Amino acid sequence: EVQLVESGGGLVQPGGSLRLSCVGSGITFSNSWMTWVRQAPGKGLEWVATMKHDGTETSYVDSVKGRFTISRDIAKNSLYLQMNSLRVDDTAVYYCARDVLYWGQGTLVTVSS
Amino acid sequence: DIQMTQSPSTLSASVGDRVTITCRASQSISTWLAWYQQKPGKAPKLLIYKASLLGSGVPPRFSGSGSGTEFTLTISSLQPDDFATYYCHQHNSYFGPGTKVDLK
């Protein structure tokens, strides 16, 4: 069974950092486009970051450029999102996705003082 | 950056209705377009990818079409389980704002 499981969410103060992880089972991350998507409370889906299938390129939504970094460890079948300088408007459920086909259940990040 | 729009933003329909949702991209995205269904508190569920390919386990009443800048999602006969919000998605990039399908 294919499964993606996110972890690392929680409550953090504005200006703080968090590192989200996404571990895959039943699928591999090599040769796959990997994406982070978020959804703020009561809002729509928002693309956050993508890593190209060969790992050579990354792209980010403007609002997180310079603050968030997407990375992966193929040996651990894991995807990461390092989030620095967090803001209140980063509060959301964060999902990882492989290509567009497989999604995790999400992890909640709350940025609040 | 490519902008994704959807119409309508809300659609009121009855069970058995044929439902069509439109998604437009601000520039050509070929057929790199996916559609998702989302219910409150749940992760999005893939319906369609590459504009017209049916996701695994998705009922055939769902279909997708289009290429370039204009795409449609059609539900041939709306079922009670289909009342939800639908999003279009440029593969690995931007999402549309969503279309909520509710009961007329």
Interface residues (C-beta under 8 A of the other chain):
Chain A: W33 T35 V37 G44 L45 E46 W47 T50 S59 D62 Y95 D99 V100 L101 W103 G104 Q105 G106
Chain B: D1 A34 Y36 Q38 A43 P44 L46 Y49 G55 S56 T85 Y87 H89 H91 N92 S93 Y94 F95 G96 P97 G98
